[in-house]
Amino acid sequence: MCDICQTNNTLMDARPITLGEYIVENQQDFPYATGELTQLLGSIRLAAKVVNREINKAGLVDILGEHGAENVQGEVQQKLDVFANDKFKEALEARGEVCGMGREEEDDFISFDNKNSIQSKYVVLTDPLDGSSNIDVNVSVGTIFSVFRRVTDAGTPVQLKDFLQQGNKQVAAGYILYGSSTMLVFTTGNGTHGFTLDPSIGVFCLSHPNIKVPQVGKIYSINEGNYIKFPDGVKKYIKYCQEEDKETNRPYAARYIGSLVADFHRNLLKGGVYIYPTTSSAPTGKLRLMYENNPMAFLIEQAGGLATDGTTRIMDIEPTELHQRTPLFIGSPDMVEKAMEFIEANS
Protein backbone atom coordinates (compact mmCIF):
# COMPACT_ATOMS: atom_id res chain seq x y z
CA MET A 1 0.00 0.00 0.00
CA CYS A 2 1.33 3.44 -0.95
CA ASP A 3 1.49 5.42 2.34
CA ILE A 4 1.91 8.79 0.67
CA CYS A 5 -1.33 8.25 -1.19
CA GLN A 6 -3.35 8.05 2.03
CA THR A 7 -2.87 11.60 3.34
CA ASN A 8 -6.43 12.58 2.49
CA ASN A 9 -9.13 11.16 4.76
CA THR A 10 -11.27 10.07 1.82
CA LEU A 11 -8.48 7.77 0.67
CA MET A 12 -7.56 6.24 4.03
CA ASP A 13 -9.51 3.05 3.54
CA ALA A 14 -9.22 2.78 -0.22
CA ARG A 15 -6.64 1.40 -2.59
CA PRO A 16 -4.52 4.30 -3.85
CA ILE A 17 -5.68 5.85 -7.11
CA THR A 18 -2.94 6.02 -9.71
CA LEU A 19 -2.53 8.88 -12.16
CA GLY A 20 -3.46 6.66 -15.09
CA GLU A 21 -6.61 5.46 -13.37
CA TYR A 22 -7.59 8.98 -12.36
CA ILE A 23 -7.26 10.29 -15.92
CA VAL A 24 -9.33 7.45 -17.37
CA GLU A 25 -12.03 7.80 -14.71
CA ASN A 26 -12.27 11.57 -15.22
CA GLN A 27 -12.01 11.85 -18.97
CA GLN A 28 -15.51 13.31 -19.05
CA ASP A 29 -13.99 16.45 -17.48
CA PHE A 30 -11.80 16.92 -20.54
CA PRO A 31 -13.49 18.89 -23.33
CA TYR A 32 -12.44 16.43 -26.03
CA ALA A 33 -12.44 13.13 -24.14
CA THR A 34 -11.51 10.57 -26.76
CA GLY A 35 -8.48 9.04 -25.04
CA GLU A 36 -6.02 11.66 -26.25
CA LEU A 37 -5.52 13.20 -22.81
CA THR A 38 -4.65 9.82 -21.35
CA GLN A 39 -1.95 9.29 -23.95
CA LEU A 40 -0.62 12.83 -23.78
CA LEU A 41 -0.34 12.95 -19.99
CA GLY A 42 1.02 9.42 -20.09
CA SER A 43 3.90 10.71 -22.22
CA ILE A 44 4.57 13.51 -19.74
CA ARG A 45 4.40 11.04 -16.85
CA LEU A 46 6.95 8.76 -18.51
CA ALA A 47 9.38 11.59 -19.29
CA ALA A 48 9.02 12.88 -15.72
CA LYS A 49 10.05 9.52 -14.29
CA VAL A 50 13.08 9.35 -16.59
CA VAL A 51 14.17 12.88 -15.68
CA ASN A 52 13.52 12.20 -11.98
CA ARG A 53 15.81 9.16 -12.14
CA GLU A 54 18.64 11.23 -13.61
CA ILE A 55 18.16 14.06 -11.11
CA ASN A 56 18.32 11.62 -8.22
CA LYS A 57 21.68 10.27 -9.36
CA ALA A 58 23.00 13.53 -10.80
CA GLY A 59 25.92 13.71 -8.40
CA LEU A 60 27.05 10.22 -9.39
CA VAL A 61 27.25 10.75 -13.12
CA ASP A 62 28.56 13.41 -15.47
CA ILE A 63 25.32 15.34 -15.70
CA LEU A 64 25.93 18.22 -13.29
CA GLY A 65 27.17 21.64 -14.31
CA GLU A 66 27.08 23.70 -17.48
CA HIS A 67 26.57 22.28 -20.94
CA GLY A 68 28.74 24.94 -22.57
CA ALA A 69 26.08 26.59 -24.71
CA GLU A 70 23.45 29.28 -24.27
CA ASN A 71 19.74 28.89 -24.92
CA VAL A 72 17.63 31.35 -26.88
CA GLN A 73 17.17 33.41 -23.71
CA GLY A 74 20.92 34.03 -23.50
CA GLU A 75 21.18 31.83 -20.43
CA VAL A 76 23.92 29.23 -19.98
CA GLN A 77 22.38 25.79 -20.39
CA GLN A 78 22.94 23.16 -17.74
CA LYS A 79 23.57 19.55 -18.76
CA LEU A 80 20.29 18.50 -17.19
CA ASP A 81 18.46 21.21 -19.16
CA VAL A 82 19.53 19.53 -22.36
CA PHE A 83 18.79 16.04 -21.04
CA ALA A 84 15.27 16.97 -19.85
CA ASN A 85 14.61 18.85 -23.08
CA ASP A 86 15.46 15.78 -25.14
CA LYS A 87 13.49 13.34 -22.98
CA PHE A 88 10.26 15.36 -23.07
CA LYS A 89 10.58 15.81 -26.83
CA GLU A 90 11.13 12.09 -27.36
CA ALA A 91 8.22 11.10 -25.11
CA LEU A 92 5.74 13.54 -26.64
CA GLU A 93 6.69 12.68 -30.21
CA ALA A 94 6.65 8.92 -29.70
CA ARG A 95 2.93 8.44 -29.08
CA GLY A 96 1.72 10.73 -31.85
CA GLU A 97 -0.75 12.71 -29.69
CA VAL A 98 1.08 16.04 -30.16
CA CYS A 99 1.66 17.78 -33.48
CA GLY A 100 4.13 20.35 -32.19
CA MET A 101 6.10 21.52 -29.19
CA GLY A 102 7.43 24.85 -27.96
CA ARG A 103 10.33 24.74 -25.53
CA GLU A 104 12.09 27.36 -23.49
CA GLU A 105 15.44 26.02 -24.61
CA GLU A 106 14.73 26.36 -28.35
CA ASP A 107 14.53 29.43 -30.59
CA ASP A 108 11.50 28.18 -32.53
CA PHE A 109 8.73 25.64 -32.10
CA ILE A 110 9.14 22.05 -33.31
CA SER A 111 6.71 20.48 -35.74
CA PHE A 112 6.15 16.73 -35.48
CA ASP A 113 5.34 15.76 -39.06
CA ASN A 114 5.19 11.96 -38.94
CA LYS A 115 1.92 10.42 -40.15
CA ASN A 116 0.45 10.05 -36.66
CA SER A 117 1.59 13.29 -35.07
CA ILE A 118 0.53 15.53 -37.94
CA GLN A 119 -3.06 14.38 -37.40
CA SER A 120 -2.93 15.31 -33.73
CA LYS A 121 -5.08 18.11 -32.30
CA TYR A 122 -2.71 19.32 -29.57
CA VAL A 123 0.46 21.33 -29.02
CA VAL A 124 2.53 21.45 -25.85
CA LEU A 125 4.67 24.24 -24.46
CA THR A 126 7.17 23.35 -21.77
CA ASP A 127 9.98 24.52 -19.57
CA PRO A 128 11.67 21.12 -19.31
CA LEU A 129 13.74 21.94 -16.23
CA ASP A 130 12.85 25.09 -14.34
CA GLY A 131 15.48 26.21 -11.81
CA SER A 132 18.14 23.90 -13.22
CA SER A 133 21.01 26.04 -11.89
CA ASN A 134 19.97 24.78 -8.43
CA ILE A 135 20.79 21.16 -9.29
CA ASP A 136 24.45 21.51 -8.34
CA VAL A 137 23.47 22.47 -4.78
CA ASN A 138 20.70 19.86 -4.42
CA VAL A 139 17.78 22.30 -4.41
CA SER A 140 14.35 21.36 -5.78
CA VAL A 141 13.69 21.93 -9.49
CA GLY A 142 10.73 21.21 -11.74
CA THR A 143 9.13 20.81 -15.16
CA ILE A 144 6.25 23.02 -16.31
CA PHE A 145 3.88 22.17 -19.18
CA SER A 146 0.91 23.70 -20.97
CA VAL A 147 -1.43 22.06 -23.50
CA PHE A 148 -3.45 23.85 -26.20
CA ARG A 149 -5.79 22.56 -28.88
CA ARG A 150 -4.35 23.53 -32.26
CA VAL A 151 -6.20 26.12 -34.34
CA THR A 152 -4.92 24.96 -37.73
CA ASP A 153 -6.34 21.94 -39.53
CA ALA A 154 -5.24 18.45 -38.50
CA GLY A 155 -3.09 16.86 -41.19
CA THR A 156 -1.18 20.08 -41.92
CA PRO A 157 2.13 21.19 -40.39
CA VAL A 158 1.73 23.06 -37.13
CA GLN A 159 2.14 26.86 -37.30
CA LEU A 160 3.15 29.61 -34.87
CA LYS A 161 -0.47 30.65 -34.34
CA ASP A 162 -1.18 27.22 -32.85
CA PHE A 163 1.09 28.21 -29.96
CA LEU A 164 0.32 31.92 -29.63
CA GLN A 165 -3.03 31.53 -27.89
CA GLN A 166 -4.29 33.22 -24.75
CA GLY A 167 -3.86 31.23 -21.56
CA ASN A 168 -7.63 30.95 -21.17
CA LYS A 169 -7.54 28.58 -24.17
CA GLN A 170 -5.40 26.03 -22.34
CA VAL A 171 -6.96 22.58 -22.07
CA ALA A 172 -4.44 21.27 -19.54
CA ALA A 173 -1.44 22.50 -17.59
CA GLY A 174 0.77 21.30 -14.80
CA TYR A 175 4.18 20.85 -13.30
CA ILE A 176 6.42 18.14 -11.90
CA LEU A 177 8.32 18.97 -8.72
CA TYR A 178 11.54 17.02 -8.20
CA GLY A 179 12.07 17.49 -4.46
CA SER A 180 12.15 15.41 -1.29
CA SER A 181 9.36 13.56 -3.06
CA THR A 182 8.41 13.85 -6.71
CA MET A 183 4.97 15.29 -7.44
CA LEU A 184 2.95 15.86 -10.59
CA VAL A 185 0.28 18.56 -10.20
CA PHE A 186 -2.11 19.26 -13.07
CA THR A 187 -5.46 20.66 -14.11
CA THR A 188 -7.78 20.19 -17.06
CA GLY A 189 -10.09 22.96 -15.89
CA ASN A 190 -11.84 20.90 -13.21
CA GLY A 191 -9.74 21.60 -10.15
CA THR A 192 -6.04 21.25 -9.38
CA HIS A 193 -4.89 17.78 -8.34
CA GLY A 194 -1.57 16.45 -7.06
CA PHE A 195 0.01 13.02 -7.48
CA THR A 196 3.07 11.80 -5.61
CA LEU A 197 5.50 9.29 -7.08
CA ASP A 198 5.87 6.10 -5.07
CA PRO A 199 9.46 5.15 -5.98
CA SER A 200 9.01 1.58 -4.77
CA ILE A 201 6.61 0.79 -7.60
CA GLY A 202 7.29 3.71 -9.97
CA VAL A 203 3.69 4.95 -9.95
CA PHE A 204 2.18 8.39 -9.33
CA CYS A 205 -0.58 8.12 -6.67
CA LEU A 206 -3.31 10.65 -5.93
CA SER A 207 -2.16 12.43 -2.77
CA HIS A 208 -3.64 15.93 -3.03
CA PRO A 209 -7.11 15.88 -4.62
CA ASN A 210 -8.79 19.19 -5.42
CA ILE A 211 -6.14 21.49 -3.94
CA LYS A 212 -7.39 24.84 -2.65
CA VAL A 213 -4.96 27.66 -1.95
CA PRO A 214 -5.69 29.46 1.35
CA GLN A 215 -7.50 32.78 0.92
CA VAL A 216 -4.58 34.52 2.61
CA GLY A 217 -1.21 33.17 3.66
CA LYS A 218 1.82 34.26 5.66
CA ILE A 219 4.50 33.96 2.97
CA TYR A 220 5.74 36.43 0.38
CA SER A 221 8.20 35.19 -2.21
CA ILE A 222 10.36 37.64 -4.13
CA ASN A 223 14.05 38.09 -4.89
CA GLU A 224 14.76 41.00 -2.56
CA GLY A 225 18.27 41.20 -3.93
CA ASN A 226 16.71 43.16 -6.79
CA TYR A 227 14.89 45.54 -4.43
CA ILE A 228 16.61 48.68 -5.72
CA LYS A 229 15.36 47.85 -9.24
CA PHE A 230 11.70 47.29 -8.29
CA PRO A 231 8.84 49.70 -9.08
CA ASP A 232 7.70 51.84 -6.14
CA GLY A 233 4.46 49.89 -5.73
CA VAL A 234 6.36 46.63 -5.26
CA LYS A 235 8.77 48.23 -2.80
CA LYS A 236 5.88 49.55 -0.71
CA TYR A 237 4.10 46.21 -0.78
CA ILE A 238 7.26 44.52 0.54
CA LYS A 239 7.38 47.02 3.39
CA TYR A 240 3.69 46.28 4.06
CA CYS A 241 4.53 42.55 4.28
CA GLN A 242 7.29 43.30 6.78
CA GLU A 243 5.25 45.56 9.06
CA GLU A 244 3.81 44.19 12.29
CA ASP A 245 0.00 44.15 12.43
CA LYS A 246 -1.80 41.64 14.63
CA GLU A 247 -5.13 42.10 12.85
CA THR A 248 -3.68 40.91 9.54
CA ASN A 249 -1.15 38.47 11.05
CA ARG A 250 1.80 40.43 9.81
CA PRO A 251 4.72 40.48 9.41
CA TYR A 252 4.73 37.80 6.74
CA ALA A 253 7.62 35.37 6.34
CA ALA A 254 9.96 35.87 3.39
CA ARG A 255 10.58 32.59 1.55
CA TYR A 256 12.35 32.49 -1.82
CA ILE A 257 14.00 29.40 -3.29
CA GLY A 258 14.72 30.71 -6.78
CA SER A 259 12.95 27.80 -8.46
CA LEU A 260 9.48 28.85 -9.64
CA VAL A 261 7.97 25.38 -9.31
CA ALA A 262 9.23 24.96 -5.74
CA ASP A 263 8.20 28.46 -4.64
CA PHE A 264 4.80 28.12 -6.30
CA HIS A 265 4.15 24.66 -4.84
CA ARG A 266 4.89 25.77 -1.29
CA ASN A 267 2.61 28.80 -1.58
CA LEU A 268 -0.13 26.76 -3.27
CA LEU A 269 -0.32 24.43 -0.27
CA LYS A 270 0.46 26.85 2.57
CA GLY A 271 -0.85 30.14 1.19
CA GLY A 272 1.26 33.06 0.02
CA VAL A 273 2.12 35.31 -2.88
CA TYR A 274 4.92 34.92 -5.42
CA ILE A 275 6.10 38.06 -7.20
CA TYR A 276 8.47 38.50 -10.11
CA PRO A 277 7.89 42.12 -11.16
CA THR A 278 9.39 44.33 -13.80
CA THR A 279 12.78 45.75 -12.90
CA SER A 280 14.94 48.50 -14.31
CA SER A 281 17.05 45.83 -16.01
CA ALA A 282 14.06 43.69 -17.13
CA PRO A 283 11.35 46.22 -18.05
CA THR A 284 8.95 43.56 -19.36
CA GLY A 285 9.66 41.07 -16.57
CA LYS A 286 11.75 37.92 -16.66
CA LEU A 287 9.38 34.94 -16.57
CA ARG A 288 8.00 33.59 -19.85
CA LEU A 289 4.29 33.94 -20.50
CA MET A 290 3.86 30.75 -22.52
CA TYR A 291 6.10 28.35 -20.61
CA GLU A 292 5.73 29.54 -17.02
CA ASN A 293 3.10 32.16 -16.31
CA ASN A 294 0.15 30.77 -18.28
CA PRO A 295 0.32 27.21 -16.90
CA MET A 296 0.88 28.43 -13.34
CA ALA A 297 -2.02 30.88 -13.71
CA PHE A 298 -4.33 28.07 -14.87
CA LEU A 299 -3.34 25.94 -11.89
CA ILE A 300 -3.74 28.70 -9.29
CA GLU A 301 -7.10 29.84 -10.61
CA GLN A 302 -8.40 26.28 -10.52
CA ALA A 303 -7.23 26.20 -6.88
CA GLY A 304 -9.09 29.43 -6.08
CA GLY A 305 -6.20 31.86 -6.41
CA LEU A 306 -5.27 34.75 -8.68
CA ALA A 307 -2.55 35.52 -11.23
CA THR A 308 -1.90 38.91 -12.86
CA ASP A 309 0.95 40.84 -14.46
CA GLY A 310 0.20 43.78 -12.17
CA THR A 311 -2.75 45.10 -14.15
CA THR A 312 -4.12 42.28 -16.32
CA ARG A 313 -5.18 38.70 -15.63
CA ILE A 314 -2.33 36.54 -16.91
CA MET A 315 -4.58 34.23 -18.94
CA ASP A 316 -6.16 37.18 -20.77
CA ILE A 317 -2.85 38.45 -22.15
CA GLU A 318 -2.66 38.20 -25.95
CA PRO A 319 0.73 36.63 -26.79
CA THR A 320 2.74 38.14 -29.61
CA GLU A 321 5.86 35.96 -29.52
CA LEU A 322 6.86 32.51 -28.38
CA HIS A 323 9.32 33.66 -25.72
CA GLN A 324 7.34 36.65 -24.50
CA ARG A 325 8.08 37.79 -20.95
CA THR A 326 5.66 39.28 -18.44
CA PRO A 327 5.69 40.18 -14.73
CA LEU A 328 3.92 37.76 -12.41
CA PHE A 329 1.91 38.23 -9.20
CA ILE A 330 0.39 34.89 -8.21
CA GLY A 331 -1.01 33.11 -5.18
CA SER A 332 -3.60 33.55 -2.44
CA PRO A 333 -6.33 35.90 -3.71
CA ASP A 334 -6.31 38.34 -0.79
CA MET A 335 -2.54 38.77 -1.03
CA VAL A 336 -2.51 39.26 -4.80
CA GLU A 337 -5.32 41.81 -4.54
CA LYS A 338 -3.46 43.73 -1.82
CA ALA A 339 -0.31 43.80 -3.96
CA MET A 340 -2.39 45.15 -6.85
CA GLU A 341 -3.66 47.95 -4.62
CA PHE A 342 -0.08 49.07 -4.05
CA ILE A 343 0.74 48.81 -7.75
CA GLU A 344 -2.30 50.85 -8.76
CA ALA A 345 -1.72 53.51 -6.08
CA ASN A 346 1.89 54.00 -7.17
CA SER A 347 1.60 53.70 -10.94
For each residue, the residues with C-beta under 8 A, 3 or more apart:
1: 5 6 15 16
2: 5 6 16 198 200 201 203 205
3: 6
4: 7 181 196 198 205 207
5: 1 2 11 16 17 196 198 205 206 207
6: 1 2 3 11 12 16
7: 4 11 207 208
8: 11 12 206 207 208 209
9: 12
10: 14 209
11: 5 6 7 8 14 16 17 206 209
12: 6 8 9
13:
14: 10 11 17
15: 1
16: 1 2 5 6 11 198 205 206
17: 5 11 14 21 22 25 205 206
18: 21 22 195 203 204 205 206
19: 22 23 41 45 184 195 203 204 205 206
20: 23 24 38 42 45
21: 17 18 24 25
22: 17 18 19 25 26 193 195 206
23: 19 20 26 27 37 38 41 42
24: 20 21 27 38
25: 17 21 22
26: 22 23 29 30 188 190
27: 23 24 30 33 35 37 38
28: 33
29: 26 33 188 189 190
30: 26 27 33 37 171 172 188
31: 149 171 189
32: 36 37 121 149 171
33: 27 28 29 30 37
34:
35: 27 38 39
36: 32 39 40 97 120 121 122
37: 23 27 30 32 33 40 41 172 188
38: 20 23 24 27 35 41 42
39: 35 36 42 43 95 97
40: 36 37 43 44 92 95 97 98 122 124 147 172
41: 19 23 37 38 44 45 172 186
42: 20 23 38 39 45 46 95
43: 39 40 46 47 91 92 94 95 97 98
44: 40 41 47 48 88 91 92 145 174 176 184
45: 19 20 41 42 48 49 184 204
46: 42 43 49 50 91
47: 43 44 50 51 84 87 88 90 91 92 143
48: 44 45 51 52 143 176 182 184 197
49: 45 46 52 53 197 202
50: 46 47 53 54 87 91
51: 47 48 54 55 80 83 84 87 88 128 129 143 176 178
52: 48 49 55 56 176 178 182 197
53: 49 50 56 57
54: 50 51 57 58 61 63 80 83
55: 51 52 58 80 135 141 178
56: 52 53 178
57: 53 54 60 61
58: 54 55 61 63 64 80 135
59: 64 138
60: 57
61: 54 57 58
62: 79
63: 54 58 79 80 83
64: 58 59 78 79 80 135 136
65: 78 79 136
66: 76 77 78 79
67: 76 77 78 79 81 82
68: 77
69: 76 77
70: 73 74 75 76 77
71: 74 75 77 81 104 105 106
72: 104 105 106 107 323
73: 70 104 323
74: 70 71
75: 70 71
76: 66 67 69 70
77: 66 67 68 69 70 71 81 82 105
78: 64 65 66 67 81 82 129 132 133 135
79: 62 63 64 65 66 67 82 83
80: 51 54 55 58 63 64 83 84 129 132 135 141
81: 67 71 77 78 84 85 105 128 129 132
82: 67 77 78 79 85 86 105
83: 51 54 63 79 80 86 87
84: 47 51 80 81 87 88 128 129 132 143
85: 81 82 88 89 103 105 106 128 129
86: 82 83 89 90
87: 47 50 51 83 84 90 91 128
88: 44 47 51 84 85 91 92 101 103 126 128 143 145
89: 85 86 92 93 101 103 110
90: 47 86 87 93 94
91: 43 44 46 47 50 87 88 94 95
92: 40 43 44 47 88 89 95 97 98 101 112 124
93: 89 90 96 98 101 112 114 117
94: 43 90 91
95: 39 40 42 43 91 92 98
96: 93 112 114 116 117 119 120
97: 36 39 40 43 92 117 120 122
98: 40 43 92 93 95 101 112 117 120 122 123 124
99: 111 112 117 118 119 120 121 122 123 150 154 158 162
100: 109 110 111 112 123 124 150 158 162 163
101: 88 89 92 93 98 109 110 112 123 124 125 126
102: 106 109 110 123 124 125 126 163 290 291 322
103: 85 88 89 106 110 125 126 127 128 291
104: 71 72 73 126 127 128 288 291 323
105: 71 72 77 81 82 85 128
106: 71 72 85 102 103 109 110
107: 72
108: 322
109: 100 101 102 106 123 158 160 163 322
110: 89 100 101 102 103 106
111: 99 100 157 158
112: 92 93 96 98 99 100 101 117 118 120 158
113: 117 118 157
114: 93 96 117 118
115: 118 119
116: 96 119 120
117: 93 96 97 98 99 112 113 114 120
118: 99 112 113 114 115 154 155 156 157
119: 96 99 115 116 154 155
120: 36 96 97 98 99 112 116 117 150 154
121: 32 36 99 149 150 154
122: 36 40 97 98 99 147 148 149 150 171
123: 98 99 100 101 102 109 147 148 150 158 162 163
124: 40 92 98 100 101 102 145 146 147 148
125: 101 102 103 145 146 148 163 290 291 294 295
126: 88 101 102 103 104 143 144 145 146 291
127: 103 104 130 143 144 145 288 291 292
128: 51 81 84 85 87 88 103 104 105 143
129: 51 78 80 81 84 85 132 141 142 143
130: 127 141 142 143 144 175 259 260 261 292
131: 134 139 140 141 142 257 258 259 260 261 262
132: 78 80 81 84 129 135 141
133: 78 136
134: 131 137 138 139 140 141 257 258 259
135: 55 58 64 78 80 132 138 139 141
136: 64 65 133
137: 134
138: 59 134 135
139: 131 134 135 257 258 259 262
140: 131 134 177 178 179 180 257 259 261 262
141: 55 80 129 130 131 132 134 135 178 259 261 262
142: 129 130 131 175 176 177 178 259 260 261 262 265
143: 47 48 51 84 88 126 127 128 129 130 175 176 178 261
144: 126 127 130 174 175 260 261 291 292 295 296
145: 44 88 124 125 126 127 173 174 175 295
146: 124 125 126 167 170 172 173 290 291 294 295 298
147: 40 122 123 124 170 171 172 173
148: 122 123 124 125 162 163 165 169 170 171
149: 31 32 121 122 169 171
150: 99 100 120 121 122 123 154 158 162
151: 161 162 165
152: 156 158 159 161 162
153: 156
154: 99 118 119 120 121 150
155: 118 119
156: 118 152 153
157: 111 113 118
158: 99 100 109 111 112 123 150 152 162 163
159: 152 162
160: 109 163 164 322
161: 151 152 164 165
162: 99 100 123 148 150 151 152 158 159 165
163: 100 102 109 123 125 148 158 160 290 322
164: 160 161 290 319 320 321 322
165: 148 151 161 162 169 170 319
166: 169 315 316 317 318 319
167: 146 170 289 293 294 295 297 298 314 315 316 317
168: 315 316
169: 148 149 165 166
170: 146 147 148 165 167 173 189 294 295 298 315
171: 30 31 32 122 147 148 149 188 189
172: 30 37 40 41 146 147 186 187 188 189
173: 145 146 147 170 186 187 294 295 296 298 299
174: 44 144 145 184 185 186 187 295 299
175: 130 142 143 144 145 184 185 186 261 264 265 295 296 299
176: 44 48 51 52 142 143 182 183 184 185 261
177: 140 142 182 183 185 261 262 265
178: 51 52 55 56 140 141 142 143 182
179: 140 182 183 262 265
180: 140
181: 4 196 197
182: 48 52 176 177 178 179 196 197 199
183: 176 177 179 194 195 196 197 207 208 265
184: 19 44 45 48 174 175 176 194 195 197 204
185: 174 175 176 177 192 193 194 195 208 211 265 268 299
186: 41 172 173 174 175 192 193 299
187: 172 173 174 190 191 192 193 298 299 302
188: 26 29 30 37 171 172
189: 29 31 170 171 172 298 302
190: 26 29 187 302
191: 187 209 210 211 302 303
192: 185 186 187 210 211 268 299 300 302 303
193: 22 185 186 187 206 208 209 210 211
194: 183 184 185 206 207 208 209 211
195: 18 19 22 183 184 185 204 205 206 207 208
196: 4 5 181 182 183 204 205 207 208
197: 48 49 52 181 182 183 184 202 203 204 205
198: 2 4 5 16 201 202 203 204 205
199: 182 202
200: 2
201: 2 198
202: 49 197 198 199
203: 2 18 19 197 198
204: 18 19 45 184 195 196 197 198
205: 2 4 5 16 17 18 19 195 196 197 198
206: 5 8 11 16 17 18 19 22 193 194 195 209
207: 4 5 7 8 183 194 195 196
208: 7 8 183 185 193 194 195 196 211 269
209: 8 10 11 191 193 194 206
210: 191 192 193
211: 185 191 192 193 194 208 268 269 303
212: 303 304
213: 217 267 268 269 271 300 303 304 305 331 332 333
214: 217 270 271 332
215: 271 304 332 333 334
216: 249 271 332 333 334 335
217: 213 214 252 267 270 271 272 273 331 332 335
218: 249 252 253 270 271 272
219: 252 253 254 255 266 267 270 271 272 273
220: 238 241 252 253 254 255 272 273 275 335
221: 254 255 256 257 263 266 267 272 273 274 275 331
222: 234 238 254 256 274 275 276 277
223: 226 256 258 276
224: 227 238 254 256
225:
226: 223 229 230 279
227: 224 230 235 238
228:
229: 226 279 280 281
230: 226 227 234 235 238 277 279
231: 234 235 277 278 343 346 347
232: 235 236 346
233: 236 237 310 339 342 343 344 345 346 347
234: 222 230 231 237 238 275 277 339 342 343
235: 227 230 231 232 238 239
236: 232 233 239 240 342 346
237: 233 234 240 241 275 338 339 342 343
238: 220 222 224 227 230 234 235 241 242
239: 235 236 242 243
240: 236 237 243 250 338 342
241: 220 237 238 250 251 252 254
242: 238 239 250 251 252 254
243: 239 240 250 251
244: 250 251
245: 248 249 250 251
246: 249
247:
248: 245
249: 216 218 245 246 252
250: 240 241 242 243 244 245
251: 241 242 243 244 245
252: 217 218 219 220 241 242 249 272
253: 218 219 220
254: 219 220 221 222 224 241 242
255: 219 220 221 263 266 272
256: 221 222 223 224 263
257: 131 134 139 140 221 262 263 266
258: 131 134 139 223 263
259: 130 131 134 139 140 141 142 262 263
260: 130 131 142 144 263 264 274 276 287 292 296
261: 130 131 140 141 142 143 144 175 176 177 264 265
262: 131 139 140 141 142 177 179 257 259 265 266
263: 221 255 256 257 258 259 260 266 267 274
264: 175 260 261 267 268 274 296 299 300 330
265: 142 175 177 179 183 185 261 262 268 269
266: 219 221 255 257 262 263 269 270 272
267: 213 217 219 221 263 264 270 271 272 273 274 331 332
268: 185 192 211 213 264 265 299 300 303 305 331
269: 208 211 213 265 266
270: 214 217 218 219 266 267
271: 213 214 215 216 217 218 219 267 331 332 335
272: 217 218 219 220 221 252 255 266 267 331 332 335
273: 217 219 220 221 267 329 330 331 332 335 336 339
274: 221 222 260 263 264 267 328 329 330 331
275: 220 221 222 234 237 328 329 330 339
276: 222 223 260 285 286 287 327 328
277: 222 230 231 234 285 310 327 329
278: 231 282 283 284 285 310 327
279: 226 229 230 282 283 286
280: 229 283
281: 229
282: 278 279 285 286 325
283: 278 279 280
284: 278 324 325 326 327
285: 276 277 278 282 309 325 326 327 328
286: 276 279 282 325
287: 260 276 292 293 325 326 327 328
288: 104 127 291 292 293 323 324 325
289: 167 292 293 294 314 317 319 324 325 326
290: 102 125 146 163 164 293 294 319 322 323 324
291: 102 103 104 125 126 127 144 146 288 294 295
292: 127 130 144 260 287 288 289 295 296 328
293: 167 287 288 289 290 296 297 307 309 314 326 328 330
294: 125 146 167 170 173 289 290 291 297 298 314 315
295: 125 144 145 146 167 170 173 174 175 291 292 298 299
296: 144 173 175 260 264 292 293 299 300 307 328 330
297: 167 293 294 300 301 307 313 314 315 330
298: 146 167 170 173 187 189 294 295 301 302 315
299: 173 174 175 185 186 187 192 264 268 295 296 302 303
300: 192 213 264 268 296 297 303 305 306 307 330 331
301: 297 298 304 305 306 307 315
302: 187 189 190 191 192 298 299
303: 191 192 211 212 213 268 299 300
304: 212 213 215 301 333
305: 213 268 300 301 330 331 332 333 336
306: 300 301 313 329 330 331 333 336 337
307: 293 296 297 300 301 313 314 315 328 329 330 336
308: 311 312 313 314 329 330 336 340
309: 285 293 312 314 317 326 327 328 329
310: 233 277 278 327 329 340 343
311: 308 340 343 344 347
312: 308 309 316 317
313: 297 306 307 308 316 317
314: 167 289 293 294 297 307 308 309 317 326 328 330
315: 166 167 168 170 294 297 298 301 307
316: 166 167 168 312 313
317: 166 167 289 309 312 313 314 326
318: 166
319: 164 165 166 289 290 322 324
320: 164 324
321: 164 324
322: 102 108 109 160 163 164 290 319
323: 72 73 104 288 290
324: 284 288 289 290 319 320 321
325: 282 284 285 286 287 288 289
326: 284 285 287 289 293 309 314 317
327: 276 277 278 284 285 287 309 310
328: 274 275 276 285 287 292 293 296 307 309 314
329: 273 274 275 277 306 307 308 309 310 336 339 340 343
330: 264 273 274 275 293 296 297 300 305 306 307 308 314 336
331: 213 217 221 267 268 271 272 273 274 300 305 306 335 336
332: 213 214 215 216 217 267 271 272 273 305 335 336
333: 213 215 216 304 305 306 336 337
334: 215 216 337 338
335: 216 217 220 271 272 273 331 332 338 339
336: 273 305 306 307 308 329 330 331 332 333 339 340
337: 306 333 334 340 341
338: 237 240 334 335 341 342
339: 233 234 237 273 275 329 335 336 342 343
340: 308 310 311 329 336 337 343 344
341: 337 338 344 345
342: 233 234 236 237 240 338 339 345 346
343: 231 233 234 237 310 311 329 339 340 346 347
344: 233 311 340 341 347
345: 233 341 342
346: 231 232 233 236 342 343
347: 231 233 311 343 344
